[in-house]
């Protein structure tokens, strides 16, 4: 049986992750959480708030690490 979780669970995960990744906009974090949830559903996984939080955190960490450092210019 498909288990659904209230929208408040998505909001809670987004708020928690936004506190961890304050360098990213709130909207960016919310979108990542929403996209992660939908992707997991699409893949047929048993989607839980914990799963979404872990996967979204990994994606957000990659986003932060791949952002160019301010003040650096590309060498030509």
Phi, psi and omega in degrees: 000138180289125178264125176249152180239149181294155179303331180299332177293319177297318180296317179299316179297316180297318180296315180298315181290328178294326176295323179286327185240059183296341179291340178263151180292154178302318182296321179298315180293316179300318180295319178299315180297314180297314179297321179298315180300311182294322179295315179298319176299315181300324180281354178082017179283159173281101189275124176233159176303324179296317178298313181299317180299315182294315182291316179297321178300316178299317180295316180295321176299318179296321179297316181294316182291333183270353179290136179294144178287139181295144178090349179268141177241153180286138178283137179254000000 
